[in-house]
């Protein structure tokens, strides 16, 4: 990551008022996640530890970033298990957690799967927990995997997807927290903002009742 990341000054507006509903019109579960953008890995790690201390479990916390950003900024948390040019059908696990990195290891669960690419930084990886598993499950069901913006555009509003893609393409780290209650949302936003998480807000995502099982 660069020391002075570029920041979009006017993030896209929220497209509709969010409300707490458990199921959509087609019977799918509705997952609500708070997303914060981090320019500094130390702020990200402090936020993860604070989230864990405040009661969020490992299954509620996910990460989305370029492979480059993970290797450059989170090398103490993750180690690569697939070479960059190794041909493996997506969604394959690209990084696994290291065995001993203190509290952050326990707070950020699972490995990181290949989920798409960006124009500037190439391959993008994500935790299985991101968007309630909808992102990794969507990649598993796709015939081909394109840019992360196109993949996200099948899950959330396209302008939001493009905005998140831009942040990943600039080398930033995106932290996802599943919020089961309004209190969870408020607490997650407060913690992310406390640790310099940029533009922390809620996204609502429909998740298939039985997504494909992923072996970690």
MOBELBEL-V356465 format. One line per field, one symbol per residue. phi: phi as a letter, one per 30 degrees, with the letter a starting at -180 (. if undefined). Layout:
phi: ???
This chain:
phi: .ddbddbddbddddcaddbdbdbddciddcccbdcbcccbddddddddddddddjdcddccbbbadeeddddcbddcbbdcbdecddbdddcdcbcdddbbiddeddcdidccdblbbddcidbbadddehiiddddddddddbccddddddddcbeedddddddddddcidccccbdcdbdddeddddddddeciddhdacbcbdbeebdedcdc
